[in-house]
Amino acid sequence: MPSPIMPAPGGPEAEFSSPFDIAVARQDAETLDMVREALAKRQTMLAYQPVVASGDPAKPVFYEGLIRVLDRRGRIIPAGDFMAVSETQELGRMLDANALRLGLEALERVPKLRLSINMSARSIGYPQWIDTLREALARKPEIGKRLILEITESSAIIMPDIVQVFMQDMQRRGVTFALDDFGAGFTAFRHLRDFYFDFLKIDGEFTRKVASDPDNQVLAEAMIAVGRVFDMITVAEAVETPADAEFLRRAGCDFMQGYCFGAPTTRPAWDSQQRRA
């Protein structure tokens, strides 16, 4: 008789060694099913969060468009609940393609909008993603000057040569690039030199409570200095308090993003203005 802890030999869950592992695997499978269903029904949207200049935080310099999906009850599910599970699968590429499509549509709809969209380096070779980008730039070339593509540090080093060629091609079309979550991965300084990122986004792990955490102060200042050396605009992520914002401003950080300046919203001000017009 099979153990109540170990799955039956040869069963679909035989590779897992504990009830906890089985529960996690089932939860991941349910999450993937939910995302597949949302994509099939086009139940995806972007939530927009402002990025502001440190010296003038009242007016956003651009927005980040963050992918969201709707579950069967119509609830908005943030990317943190599904992106890690889908990142290495085709589903992750489909999510990237949807985020890009929605972002490009917003840029076409709102002429003064400047928007950043997240992508994985893996999506460069995904036909739906790259075709969506190239077709939009061919149709409306000026969009490229208002588009920022954010590539996570951990993703960029998977295939650095391909990323470099892609970035050079897109930068000729006016697209700018941000190295996202800097500090959370293991990018060598030589990659910073070779990639030519326009923005360096400092991971929130190093900016939260930076006003009162001496360790984060040293690390944040070092990252800001790295950005300055490599001629990149620095963006502090996850800035949550005025005290943290003031420390980062005094440390020389160029831009900031976080709840201190605005939460991500699926109903941005420009959409409200268009509905009233």
C-alpha positions, 0 to 999 in steps of 0.5 A, a space after each residue: 500500500 502506498 505511503 500516505 506521504 509519498 505519491 503512488 509509484 509512477 504517478 504524475 506526482 511521483 517526482 515530489 517527496 512531500 505533501 508540501 511539494 505536491 501542494 506547491 506543484 498543484 498550485 503552480 499548475 492551477 496558476 498556469 491554467 488560470 493564465 492560459 484561460 485569461 490569455 485565451 479570452 484576452 482578459 489581460 490589462 496593464 497597470 500603470 505606475 508613474 516614474 518621477 524625476 527626483 527633483 520634481 516628483 509632481 509630474 511623471 516623466 514616464 510610466 511603467 506598464 505592468 501586466 495583469 490578468 483577470 481570474 474567472 471571478 474577474 479579479 485582477 491578479 498582479 504579475 508577482 502571483 504568476 510571472 515566476 511560475 510562467 517565466 521559463 515557459 512559452 506562457 511567459 513569452 505569451 504574457 510578454 507579447 500581450 504586455 507589449 501589444 497593450 503598451 504599444 496600443 496605449 502609445 498609439 492612443 496617447 501621443 504624449 505618453 512615454 511608457 516602459 514595458 517589461 520583457 524577458 530576453 527569451 522573448 527576442 526569439 519568440 515570433 509573436 513578440 518580435 513581430 508585434 514590435 516590428 509591425 508597430 514600429 513600421 506602422 508608427 515609427 515615432 512610437 519607438 522614441 516613447 517606448 522603453 523596454 525593461 530587461 531584468 538583470 538575470 534575464 539579460 545575462 542568459 544570452 548576452 550576445 543576442 541581447 546586444 544585437 537586439 538592443 543595437 537594432 532597436 536603439 537605432 529606431 529610437 527605443 530605449 532600454 532599462 536594466 531592471 532589478 539591478 542588484 538582484 542578479 549577477 550581471 558582471 560590470 563588463 556586461 553593463 559596458 557592453 549592453 549600453 542600457 539607457 536606464 539602470 533600475 535599482 532593485 527595491 530590496 536596496 531602496 526600501 527603508 534606505 533612510 534608516 538602513 546603513 547597509 542599504 545606504 551604502 549599497 544604494 549609493 554604490 549602485 547610483 555611482 555605477 550608473 553614473 560611471 556607465 552613463 545610465 539614468 538611475 531609477 530607484 524602485 519601490 520608494 515608499 516613504 518621503 524619507 527614503 525619497 529624500 535620501 535617494 535624491 540627496 544621493 544623486 538618484 535621477 528618477 524614482 518609482 514607488 507607492 510614495 508617488 503612486 500605486 499601479 492603476 488600471 485606470 490611468 488619468 489619461 484614459 479618464 480624460 479621454 472618456 470625459 472628452 
